[in-house]
Amino acid sequence: MLGHRRQYRILGVAVVFALVGIAFFGAYHGARHWESTQPRGISIEIGKKGHPRFLSVDYLIEDPAVFVNLCVMMITGGVLVVTLITSRKALKASTQVTETLIATERPYVTGGGGFDYRIGNFILHPAMMVNVPAGGKRVLGLNVANYGKTPALLTHYDVRFKTIGEVMTGPTKVTKENPHYDWLATGHENAKIIAEIDIPDEKDVVFGCFWYLDSQKKEHYFRFILRIGDTTTHSTIADEVDKSYTDWT
């Protein structure tokens, strides 16, 4: 692709040729005008042969004004073609740079969460307990964070519980069952818990999805799956199940 300086030089050459053509045209037209105004009785060598037929080979070769302007027209046309090609390439390159910049500066939302035990009106972390007392209920603290470079607008989420055997059988569809509009600032320090959900006793896997919008109002999603252990959740199960459980855009 031609640089801006080279394009300007080409345009400069075209302008010079145009000026030269105008000068030749003016001089030649003036000579013809002078010839046409002379009395018929004066013998003049100029014009004895007569002017060539319009747009004939002799006309194009012998008439300097036509020849120069023809050259200028061809050069100007070439400059126009080159300019259109370079402009198209420049637009394509600019579009690619813009798309890359947007992709680099976009938000990247992740989420999941650990669990606590609810005992009556108290919430206790498993690490604080030696044994789980009777009546203790596991509660998932669903958290979400934005590790991108620009804020994100969370719009929906979905959370489901299954056993290991059930998720091993294949992918499970998630849907936008829970609308939740919330701005997510960037950085781990801005992570937040958006819901507390009771974990069924017989389930040992939690999975779900977050849907969010970037600054261009383009929708993205992030799916997660976690194994529910004795004291916390683990992400190692992601390597054992269908890839759709960890899909993202």
N, C-alpha and C positions, 0 to 999 in steps of 0.2 A: 504494500500500500504506500502510495506516495505521501511524503511529508508535506506539511503546510507550506514550507518554504519552496519546495519544488513546484507545488501547484501554483504558487504566486508567480514563480519565474515563468512558467508556461503561459499563464495569463498575460504576463508582461510582454512576452514575445508576440503573442497574438495582438495585443494593443499596438505594438510597434508596427507590425505588418499592416494593421488597419490604417494607421496614420500614413504610412508610405503609400498604401493604395489610394487613400483620399488625395494625397499630394499628386500622384500620377494622374488620377482621374481629373482633378481640377486643371492640371497643366494641359493634358491632352484635349479636354473639352474646350479649354480656352483657345487652343490652336485651331480646332475645327470651327469654332465660332468666328475667329479672325478670318479664316479662309472663306467662310460663307458670306462674309460682309464685304469682300473685295470686289471692285468693278470687274465685269466680264472682259473688258478690253485688256486688262493687265495680264501678262503671261506669267504664270506661276507654276513652278515645277510640282509644288504640293497639290495633290488632288487630280493630277493628270490620269493617274492610274485608277482613281475612284476608290471609294471605301468598300472593303470586303462585305460580303453578304452577312447579315446578322447571325451570330452564333455559328458561323462556319469555322473550319479549321484555321483558315487565314485570319479570320476575325479574332479568334482566341490567341493566335500566335503574334500577330502584328499589332494588335491593340494593347499597349502596355497597361492601360487602366483595367481592362477586362481581365488580363492575365494575373495582375497583382491581386485584384479583388477575388478572383477565383481561388488563388493560393490562400488568401486570408479566410475565405469561406471554409476551405478544407481544414485549415489549421484550427479555426474556431470550432468547427464540428468535432475535430479530434479532441480538443480541450473539453468540450461539452461531454463527450463520451467518457473521457478519463475522469472528469469531475463526478459524473453520475455513478461510475463504478466505485470510485474511492469513497463517495458519500454513503453508498449502500454498505460497503464493508465497514466503514466507521460506525454506522448505525447498528449493524449487527454486533460489532465488538462492544459498543456502548451498552447494548441490551444484555449481552453476556456478563459484562462487568456488574451491571445493576442487579441481575439475578443472583450472581455470586455474592454480592454485598448483602442482599436481602437474606440469602441462605446463611451467611456467616453471622449476621446480626440478629437473627430470629430467636425467639424463645425456645427453650427445650424443657418441657415439663416432665417430671417423673413423680412417682408416688408409690405408696404401699402402706407400711405401718407395722408397728408391733402391737402387743396386747397387754392388758392389765387384768386384774381380777376385781370384780365388783362383789363386795360382801356387804349386804345391807345398803347403807348409805355411804360406804367407804370404797375407795378405789385404791388398790394396792398393786405395786409392781411385783412380778414373780420373784425378782432377785431379793426382795425384802422378806420373802416367806420361806420357811423351812418345809412346811407341808401345806397343801391346799385344804383349807377347812371345808367342811360340808356346807353345801349351799353356795360355794363360790362360783361365780359366772365369769367366763372369759369375755372380754370386751376389746374389740379391735379399735385402735385409734387411727383412723384413716388419715394419713398425712399426704401432702402434696408440696412440691418445691419446683422452682424455676431456675435451671442452671444455664439459661441462655444469656444473651446480652441486652434483650429488650423485654419489657413487661408482656404478660400474657393474660388473656381473659378466659378464665375457666367457665365453661358453659354447662357441662353435664358430666356425670360419673356413673359407673355401674360397679357393684361389688357382689361377688357370689362365692359360696362355700361348697366344696365337694370333698370327697375322699381321694386318696392317691389313686386308687384303682379306677375311679370314675374319670379323672383327668388323663389317665394313661390310655384310655380308649380312643382318644382323638380330640379335635378342637371343639370348643364350646362357644356359641355365639354370644356376644355382649350387645346390649342395646342402651339407648339414652333414656333410661328409666328415671333417673334422678336429676332434674334441672338444678344447677347450682352456679349462679353467676358471681364471680369473685375475681378481682384483679390480683395477679400473682407477681410481686416484685422479684427481681433477680437476686440470686445469692442464697446459700444454705441458711443464713441467719433469718431469712424471711419465710422459711418453711412453716406450714401451718396445718393443724388438724382441722379437717372440715366436717368430720362426722365420727360418732362413736357407735359401733354396731356390735350387737351381741353375736358371739360365735356359737353356732349349734354344737352341742356336746360331741356328737359323733363325727364331726368334720375336722379334717387335719390339713386342708389346703384352702387358701383364699386367693382369688384372682379377680381382676377387674380391668377397667379402662377409664381414662380421663380424656375428655374432648375440650379443646381450647382454641382460641383465635389469636393470630399474631397481629402486628401493627397494620398489616395490609388486609386484615379481615379474612385471611385464609385459614381454613380449619385444619387442625392437626389432631392426632390422638396418640396416646401412650398406653400400652397394655402391660400389665404386670401379673406375676404369679409367685406366691410365697408358700413355703411349707411351714405349718404351725407346729413348733416344737414345744418342749416342756416349759421353757422360760421366755422364748422369743420366736420370731419368725426367721426363716432362712430362704435365700434366693437360689440355692444350689439346685432346686428342683427344675429350674428353667432349662437346664441342659438335658433333662430327661423327657420332657413333654414336647408336644407339637410346637413348631416355631410361631404359630399364630398367637400363642399365649404371651409372647413377648414382642409382638409386632408394634411398630410405631411409624409415624410420618412427621 
